Structures are given as C-alpha cells and as structure tokens.
Amino acid sequence: MDRKRIEELAFKAERLGNYTYTDFMGQGDLASFLDYADTLGVPYTVCGGYPESERVVICFGSVEMCGYSEDPPIRLVEIRSRGKKFAEELTHRDYLGALMNLGITREMLGDIIISDNIAYVFVAEHMAGYITDSLMNVKHTAVDCCLTEELPEGLGSKKEERQLIVSSNRLDSIIARVFNLSREQAGDCIREGRVFVNGRTAVKKEKSLTEGDRVSVRGKGKFIFSTENGKTKKDRLSITILLYI
C-alpha cells in the first residue's frame, strides 16, 4: 500500500472521528510506514489477529479520538481436511495458492498458521464468508472451512529460551550468534534491509538492543532480546533470548 493511500485513511479517521483500516501488509511495508507514522499526528495501532503476527493491518483511531472502541475487521478461518486418512501433507504455499485461486488478493490475507495439517488463516472480515462458502479443496484434498474465534492455545507463540555468549550487545553481533552467521553476513542482512527491530527497518549494525526488543531477520527467523546476564571471565557478554520456533 502506498503512502498516499495510507495518509488518506489516517486523515479520514481524524476528520470523521471513525476508525479506518489498511489492508494486510508485510514487514517491509510496515517498516516503511513506521518510519513516517509519527508525522501524521493520528493515533494508530498495529494488529494482525495475534501478538506475533507477521502480516498486519494498521488501525487509525482511538477511543479518545472516536469516542468508542472497535475491534479490527479481522476474522480467523479454520481449514481442515475432510478425511484425515487420505489427506495430503499440505504446506503454507498450498493453502495460500488455494485461497488466491479463489480470486483473493494477498492484501486480504494475514498469517497462515499450520498445525497437525489444520490451517488457521487470518483474513479481512469481508472475505471470511466467501472463503468458508467457496474453498472446497486444497490441492487434491477436500477441506471444510469454518470461522473460529481464536488460535488453539500455544499456536503462534512458541518460543525457546536460549542463553548465548556474544562479543558485545551490538545488533550484528547478536544476529550472527543467533543464526550462526559471520559478523560480515549479519552486517549484509542489515545493509540489505532484511533486519527489523520492533517493526522498523534496522539501519545501524552498531545498534544496542534493549530488553524486550523484537528482532526479525527475513529468511532466517525472529527472536526477542530478553536480558543481559553480565560479563564472563573472558570479558564477553552473556545474554538470554527467546527464539521463535
């Protein structure tokens, strides 16, 4: 979504006192928005259906500005095979392809989470009924679709605590250690715009991380910087991270 359209939505919310919403966007578009979001002067939140969403919607408005609260227009669709015994092992690409074959654009779809060959798809509210009525097959597997209120407990938030030793609390140093890269490779990820800290594109490899920072490296994974645990006898830094698995 381009900047002009986002600004139109922001100022419409402010002018009318009603909430407005963008389509779903990925990390790159979100990072671009966050770079200038504060200049708009319009309150906003970022939501994707669950706390760890990769694809999100920007919601312009607030209770103070609009005088009421409103849930974002996002629904959760569950897709499961009719006969588990004969079902194929379906992938993220399979579900996405089946949905887009219905004529649904990527901007109408949020995250797709798969567990035990059941897919949970966050979708724009106005597309939810169409999907549940129209999606009959994913590849060669017959499926049933229904709306559900929330993800099963534990889905979408699996994290593994790890304690690591790094040379310093620098973004490139920590990324290199977490994803088994060289410092040069980690620096390349930053220079190429593939690293995001709290949703914003990271631009400085020397950046120090603070407790609670969420770091995502496109193509590698994501983690939360939890704590610094102090220096080792060799004057290196012990840290704890929560790695999404």
N, C-alpha and C positions, 0 to 999 in steps of 0.2 A: 504494500500500500504506500502510495507516495505521500510526501509531506503535505502537499496542498489539501489532499482529502482528509488527512488526519486533523489539520488545522480547522477545516470546515466543521468536522464533527465536534471538536473541542469548543469552538465559538458558538455553535448551535446549542450545545448543552448549557453554556453560560447565558446565552440570550433568552432561551425559552425556560430555563430552570428545570429541564428534563434530562435524564440520563441518555447518553449516546454511547455507541459501541462500535469498535472497529471489527473487521473480520479477524480470523485467526492469523497470527504471524509467527515466524520462526525467530530464533535467537538473533540472527543478523539484523532483521528489521526492527526487533525490539531494541537492540543496542543502538541503532541509528536514532530511534525515537527518543530514547533516554538521554541522548547527547543534547537534545534541544527541548526536552519536555518542560523544564522549569521556566523557560522563556515564554511559554504560553500563558502562564498565570491561571490555569484552570485545574482544579483538583482532579486527580485520576487515580485509579488502581489498576493493577495488572492481575488478571485471573485466567486460569485455564481449566478449572474444574477440580484440581487438587494441588497441594502445595508445591510439588516438584515438577509441575508442567513445563514441558519444553516448548510447546506451541501455546500461545496465549492471546487473549483479547484485551485491548485497552478500554477501560470503562471510564468515561468522563462524567464527573458529577460527584456530589457528596450529599449527605443528609443536611449539612449546613447550607449548601447552595440550592438544593432542590426541595428541601422541606420534607422529604420522605426517603425511605430506603427501598432498594430494589435489587433482586437477585439478577445476576448477569444471564443473558439468554443463551445458556449452555446446557445441553442435555447429555445424558450418558446412555449409550446404546450397547446392549449386550448381544453378542453374536456367538451362537454355539451350534455345533453340528447336530443334525437330527439323529444320526446313527453313529455313535462314537466308535463302534467296532469297525466300521468301514470308512471312517473319516481320514482324509489326508492330514499330514503334519503341515499345517498352514503357517505362513510367515507374515510378518508385518507388511511386506510387499504384496503378498496375496490379498490381504484384506484391503489394503489401500487401492490396489488395482480394481478389485471388485466394486468398491464404492465409487471410484472415478468412472467406471464403465456405466454407472447409472446417470452420468452427466453431472456429477457433483464435483465442484472445483476444490482444490486443495485448501483454499481460503475458508471453506465451510467446515473443515475438519481439524480437530485438535489432535491430541496424543492418541495413539493406539497402543493399548497395553494388553499383552497376551499372557495367559496363564492356563496351563492344562488344556491347551487347544481351544480356549474360550477367549474371544477378543472383547475388550471394553473400549469403546470409541467415544471420545468427547466430540460433540457436533454442535453446529449452530442450531438453535431451538427450532427455527422454521423448517429445517431439513429433517428433523428427527422422525416425524410421522411418515414422510416419504421413504426414508430408509427402512423403517420397520415394515412398511407395506410392500416394498419393492425388492429388497435384497433376498433372493431365494437361494443363490449358490455362490460359493467362493471357490474358484477353480472348478473341480468336479464334485465338490462336496455340498450336499444340500444343507442349508442352515436355517435356523429360526432366529428372529430378532425381536427384542423387546426393550422397552425403556426400563432403566433401573435407577435408583436414587443415588447410590454411591458405590465406590470400589469395594470389593471384599477386603476385609482387614488385612493389612500387611502388603497389599499390592501398591506399587508405585512409590514406595518409600523404603525399600530395602537398602540398608547401609551397613558397611562393615568397618568397625573401628580398627585403625592401624596406627602404630607408633613408628615413626621414622626418624632417622638421623640425617640432617642436611647441613650443608656448609653455612647457610645463612637463611634468614627469613626474607628471601627475595623470591619474587614470583617465578622467575626462570629456574631457580634452584629447586624449588618445591615441585614444580611441574615435572622437571627432569626426574626427580626421585620417585614421584608417584607413578609416572607412566613409563619408567625405565628408558628415558631418553638421555642423550647428551645435553649439556648446557647449550650447545650450539643449536641442536634440534629444537629444544624448548624455546630458544630465542627466535628461531624461524617461525614457530607457531604463533608467537606474539606479533612479529612483524607482518605476518600474512593475515592478521585479523581473525585468527581462529580461536582466540582465547577471550573468555568473557568472565568478568568478576562482578558478581551481583547484577548480572544482566547487561552490564556495559562492556563495550569492547576495550580490552586492555591494550595500552599503548606503550607502557614502560616496563621493561623486563626487570628493572630495579625495584619495582613497587613492593612494599612490605605488606604482608597480609595481616589482618586482624581477626580476632575471634568471631566466628560466625560468617565469615566471608564465604560465598558460594562461588566456586571456580568451575568453569566448563571449558573443555578443550575439544573443539569439533573434531570428530573422528577418533577420539581417544576415550572420553568419558568425563565424569564430573565428580567433584568432592566438596566437602565442607571443611574449611580450616577450623579445627576445634580449639586447640590450646598450644601454647609454648610450655614445655616442661622443664626448661633450663638447659644449661650447658653441660656437656660431657667432659670427662677428664682431658680429652684431646681438643677441647675448646670448640666442639661442634654443637649444633643445636638439636635438641630432642623436641619433636612435635607430635601432636596427635591429630589425625584427620579422620573424617567419616567418608568412606568411598562408596559411591552408589554402585550396586552390583546387580 
